[in-house]
Amino acid sequence: MKLSAKTPRHLKAPERYANLIEILNDKKLIRELYIFSGLGADERVFHRLDFSGFKTTFVKWLVPLKEESIENYSTRLLDQIKSKKPILIGLSFGGLIAVEIAKQIETEKVIIISSAKTKHEIPFYYRLAGQLAIHKFVPERILKSSNFFTNWFFGTSSTDDKKLLKQILIDADPTFLKWAIDTVVHWTNLTLTKNIFHIHGTNDRILPFKFVNCHVKIKNGGHLMILDKADELNHILRQKL
């Protein structure tokens, strides 16, 4: 790369490189990632992924309005996206949101993990539960509880991962949790997002592998493989980013 007019030739090599990095920052050549966490989760679940070299923004969940659609909710999240043609990364429910946002703005690429691209990748029994409104009768204490079944369902096995999942469920906002579950079982999207890349685990029990058509599969990966399969995911993400 040739030095620009902004880079004085009299500077020593270290100073010149530092100046060049500053110019790259000024020109906003550092790529930006906008990351959407899972249902009721936050950026803590991404702590083993390596996003070094990127400007990373973890999009904050908003309190949903009464009977708010996923389309309208996604529109409200756009206030947190400041760059043109961003890269979106969505985990689980965050993947659905990333898909909906990509329908409203131009993106460089969309990467979803343990998620779904259209309503056809949502298990039929969830959609049936939605039609019968069964999910609305599940008590809040059940949704936020952590036990053997919860760990099996999410695929957490180590002590640290179980503790993290327990804390995430405790911290989850019940209003958002109920709204998000209702949104998943009633999701109607049929649009296949361009530039989308889907990573899914073969042992996912929440969104079973047999229902999705992913680009890369992670052998024995559970729904929260972002924790125990981080090395594999880091390798894949580095190739795609």
C-alpha positions, -999 to 999 in steps of 0.1 A, spaced: 0 0 0 14 34 -9 16 60 17 -8 89 13 -1 125 13 -11 125 49 18 103 58 50 123 62 81 105 47 104 119 74 87 98 100 106 67 113 90 33 104 71 27 138 57 63 136 49 59 100 29 27 106 11 43 136 2 72 113 -10 47 87 -33 29 112 -47 63 122 -55 71 86 -72 37 82 -93 45 112 -101 79 98 -113 64 66 -133 39 85 -117 9 69 -119 -11 100 -150 -33 95 -178 -32 120 -197 -62 134 -232 -59 150 -240 -88 172 -274 -100 183 -275 -124 213 -300 -152 219 -334 -152 235 -330 -136 269 -292 -137 266 -266 -109 263 -230 -105 252 -217 -128 279 -224 -159 257 -199 -145 231 -170 -142 256 -150 -171 240 -153 -158 204 -124 -138 190 -136 -105 173 -102 -88 175 -95 -66 145 -131 -56 142 -152 -28 157 -178 -47 176 -212 -36 188 -234 -58 209 -269 -47 201 -290 -41 232 -324 -56 235 -353 -32 239 -384 -37 259 -410 -48 234 -441 -28 229 -475 -45 236 -482 -70 207 -452 -56 188 -443 -73 155 -408 -86 149 -406 -63 119 -414 -32 140 -391 -43 168 -362 -48 143 -369 -13 129 -365 2 164 -331 -16 168 -318 2 137 -310 32 158 -281 12 172 -266 5 138 -244 34 127 -225 20 97 -235 14 61 -236 -22 48 -229 -37 83 -220 -73 90 -246 -88 113 -240 -119 135 -270 -134 152 -272 -162 177 -305 -182 181 -333 -156 184 -308 -130 175 -304 -147 141 -341 -141 134 -337 -105 143 -306 -102 120 -326 -117 92 -354 -92 97 -330 -62 99 -313 -74 67 -347 -71 50 -348 -34 59 -312 -23 52 -283 -33 29 -258 -56 46 -223 -68 37 -232 -103 51 -254 -119 77 -240 -148 98 -264 -168 120 -255 -194 146 -279 -220 160 -308 -201 143 -332 -202 114 -334 -184 81 -371 -188 74 -402 -201 92 -397 -235 75 -367 -240 98 -387 -235 129 -399 -270 141 -436 -277 132 -444 -285 169 -434 -249 179 -457 -235 153 -485 -258 164 -479 -247 200 -482 -211 188 -515 -218 171 -529 -234 202 -513 -207 224 -498 -234 246 -467 -214 253 -487 -186 270 -496 -210 298 -460 -218 307 -452 -201 341 -425 -175 343 -406 -196 369 -403 -224 344 -390 -202 317 -363 -188 340 -354 -220 359 -321 -238 356 -320 -275 361 -310 -308 345 -335 -305 317 -325 -269 309 -289 -279 306 -298 -308 284 -320 -287 262 -294 -260 257 -265 -284 255 -244 -271 284 -223 -296 302 -193 -280 319 -198 -264 354 -188 -230 341 -213 -231 312 -241 -243 335 -234 -214 358 -234 -189 330 -267 -203 316 -283 -202 351 -272 -165 355 -285 -155 321 -319 -171 328 -321 -153 361 -312 -120 345 -335 -124 315 -364 -99 314 -396 -120 316 -415 -95 294 -389 -98 266 -387 -136 271 -424 -141 267 -426 -118 237 -396 -134 220 -410 -170 224 -444 -158 210 -425 -142 181 -406 -174 173 -436 -196 172 -455 -171 150 -426 -161 127 -438 -159 91 -407 -150 72 -403 -166 38 -376 -143 25 -342 -159 21 -317 -132 29 -289 -127 4 -253 -130 17 -265 -151 46 -242 -178 61 -257 -203 85 -237 -224 111 -256 -251 130 -248 -279 155 -258 -314 148 -269 -319 184 -291 -288 187 -322 -297 207 -339 -264 206 -337 -259 168 -329 -295 156 -304 -299 128 -329 -320 107 -351 -290 103 -325 -266 89 -304 -263 57 -272 -248 70 -239 -239 52 -216 -254 78 -224 -280 105 -206 -284 138 -204 -320 148 -220 -326 182 -227 -289 186 -256 -281 208 -277 -249 209 -251 -231 229 -221 -245 211 -208 -209 210 -195 -219 245 -180 -253 241 -172 -253 204 -157 -218 203 -124 -229 187 -142 -244 157 -165 -214 155 -136 -189 156 -119 -208 128 -151 -206 106 -158 -170 114 -123 -159 106 -126 -175 72 -160 -159 65 -152 -125 79 
